[in-house]
Amino acid sequence: MASAADKMASSISLSKFAQATDLKKRLWFTIGALIVFRLLSYVPLPGIDPTALAALASRTNGGVLDFFNAFSGGSLKRASLIALGVTPYITASIVVQLATSLSPTLAAIKKEGESGRKRLNQYTRFGTVALTVIQGYFLSLGFQSQGVVVDPGMLFIIGSVIAWSAVRCS
């Protein structure tokens, strides 16, 4: 007697996959996004001293920096343009979802259907940019306090926040 898994495995065929054009488009987009993300994780933030950054990474091996580095796909250790990863978007999305259950105004927008969903997505994008600016500011201060910045000061902070926000908005 064949199990349910055997029946399901026998019904899978590559011809059905070839007909699923929408699924193929989504898979190719995901693969492309992963490639772009990995390439951008090697583009360093302007104004960072790579030797001082490597010394900091070796000093803090196994500490909090490694914990946050794991969430950024290794790009925090390299101080790359995408060191924040997708964390600001995920956080903004969670905040908007929680706010819809707390705020009657947002709950009404959520019930509007497609137009409400679009407005909530727009709020999520605005929240993502705001969180990127806040997190980028404090990350820039952290890099400065650890001595890995070539020319510390407000110009570095503004430049790095703009660079991180520009990557997030694109």
C-alpha positions as CSV (number, residue, x, y, z in Angstrom):
1,M,0.0,0.0,0.0
2,A,1.5,3.4,-1.1
3,S,1.8,6.1,1.5
4,A,0.5,9.6,1.0
5,A,4.1,10.9,0.4
6,D,4.6,8.3,-2.3
7,K,1.4,9.3,-4.0
8,M,2.3,13.0,-3.8
9,A,5.8,12.3,-5.1
10,S,4.5,10.3,-8.1
11,S,2.2,13.2,-9.1
12,I,5.0,15.7,-9.2
13,S,6.3,16.3,-12.7
14,L,8.6,18.8,-14.4
15,S,6.0,19.5,-17.1
16,K,3.7,21.0,-14.4
17,F,6.6,23.2,-13.2
18,A,7.2,24.4,-16.8
19,Q,3.6,25.6,-17.0
20,A,3.8,27.6,-13.8
21,T,5.2,30.8,-15.3
22,D,4.3,33.0,-12.3
23,L,6.2,30.6,-10.0
24,K,9.2,30.7,-12.2
25,K,9.2,34.5,-12.3
26,R,9.1,34.6,-8.5
27,L,11.9,32.1,-8.2
28,W,14.1,34.0,-10.7
29,F,13.4,37.3,-8.8
30,T,14.3,35.7,-5.5
31,I,17.5,34.2,-6.9
32,G,18.4,37.6,-8.4
33,A,17.6,39.5,-5.2
34,L,19.9,37.1,-3.3
35,I,22.7,37.6,-5.7
36,V,22.4,41.4,-5.5
37,F,22.2,41.2,-1.7
38,R,25.4,39.1,-1.5
39,L,27.3,41.4,-4.0
40,L,26.3,44.5,-2.1
41,S,27.4,42.9,1.2
42,Y,31.0,43.3,-0.1
43,V,30.6,47.0,-1.0
44,P,32.2,48.9,2.0
45,L,30.7,52.0,3.6
46,P,32.9,55.1,2.6
47,G,35.1,56.3,5.4
48,I,35.7,53.0,7.2
49,D,39.3,51.9,7.9
50,P,39.4,48.2,6.9
51,T,42.4,47.4,9.0
52,A,40.9,48.9,12.1
53,L,37.6,47.1,11.3
54,A,39.4,43.8,11.1
55,A,41.1,44.5,14.4
56,L,37.8,45.3,16.0
57,A,36.3,42.1,14.6
58,S,39.1,40.0,16.0
59,R,38.9,41.8,19.4
60,T,35.1,41.2,19.7
61,N,35.1,37.6,18.4
62,G,32.1,35.7,19.9
63,G,30.5,38.8,21.4
64,V,27.5,40.9,20.6
65,L,29.0,42.1,17.3
66,D,29.0,38.5,16.0
67,F,25.4,38.1,17.1
68,F,24.2,41.1,15.1
69,N,26.6,40.2,12.3
70,A,24.8,36.9,11.9
71,F,21.5,38.7,11.2
72,S,23.1,40.9,8.6
73,G,24.6,38.0,6.6
74,G,28.1,39.0,7.5
75,S,27.9,42.5,6.1
76,L,28.1,44.2,9.5
77,K,31.6,42.8,10.0
78,R,32.5,44.2,6.6
79,A,30.7,47.5,7.3
80,S,29.0,47.3,4.0
81,L,26.2,49.4,2.5
82,I,23.6,46.8,3.5
83,A,24.9,46.2,7.0
84,L,21.4,46.8,8.4
85,G,20.0,43.9,6.3
86,V,16.3,43.6,6.2
87,T,15.9,44.3,9.9
88,P,14.3,47.8,9.5
89,Y,11.7,46.5,7.1
90,I,10.8,43.6,9.3
91,T,10.6,45.8,12.4
92,A,8.4,48.4,10.6
93,S,6.1,45.6,9.3
94,I,5.6,44.2,12.7
95,V,5.0,47.7,14.2
96,V,2.4,48.4,11.5
97,Q,0.7,45.1,12.0
98,L,0.5,45.6,15.8
99,A,-0.7,49.2,15.3
100,T,-3.6,48.0,13.2
101,S,-4.9,46.0,16.2
102,L,-4.4,48.9,18.6
103,S,-5.6,51.8,16.6
104,P,-9.2,52.0,15.4
105,T,-8.1,54.3,12.5
106,L,-5.6,51.8,11.2
107,A,-8.0,48.9,11.8
108,A,-10.5,50.8,9.6
109,I,-7.9,51.3,6.9
110,K,-7.1,47.5,7.0
111,K,-10.7,46.7,6.4
112,E,-10.9,48.8,3.2
113,G,-9.5,45.9,1.1
114,E,-6.9,46.4,-1.5
115,S,-6.7,50.2,-1.1
116,G,-6.2,49.8,2.6
117,R,-3.5,47.2,2.1
118,K,-1.7,49.6,-0.2
119,R,-1.9,52.4,2.4
120,L,-0.6,50.1,5.1
121,N,2.3,49.0,2.9
122,Q,3.1,52.7,2.3
123,Y,3.2,53.3,6.1
124,T,5.5,50.3,6.4
125,R,7.8,51.8,3.8
126,F,7.9,55.1,5.6
127,G,8.5,53.3,8.9
128,T,11.4,51.4,7.2
129,V,13.1,54.6,6.1
130,A,12.6,56.1,9.6
131,L,14.0,53.0,11.3
132,T,16.9,52.9,8.9
133,V,17.8,56.5,9.7
134,I,17.6,55.8,13.4
135,Q,19.6,52.6,13.3
136,G,22.1,54.0,10.8
137,Y,22.7,57.0,13.1
138,F,23.5,54.8,16.1
139,L,25.5,52.3,14.1
140,S,27.6,55.3,12.8
141,L,28.1,56.5,16.3
142,G,29.2,52.9,17.3
143,F,31.7,52.7,14.4
144,Q,33.1,56.1,15.5
145,S,33.4,55.2,19.1
146,Q,35.3,52.0,18.2
147,G,37.8,54.0,16.2
148,V,37.2,52.4,12.8
149,V,36.3,55.6,11.0
150,V,39.0,57.4,9.0
151,D,37.6,60.9,9.5
152,P,35.1,60.9,12.4
153,G,32.6,63.6,12.8
154,M,29.1,64.7,11.8
155,L,30.0,64.5,8.1
156,F,30.7,60.8,8.4
157,I,27.4,60.2,10.3
158,I,25.3,62.1,7.8
159,G,27.0,60.4,4.8
160,S,26.6,57.0,6.2
161,V,23.0,57.5,7.2
162,I,22.3,58.8,3.7
163,A,24.1,55.8,2.1
164,W,22.2,53.3,4.2
165,S,18.9,55.1,3.6
166,A,19.5,55.3,-0.1
167,V,20.1,51.6,-0.3
168,R,16.9,51.0,1.6
169,C,14.8,53.3,-0.6
170,S,16.0,51.8,-3.9
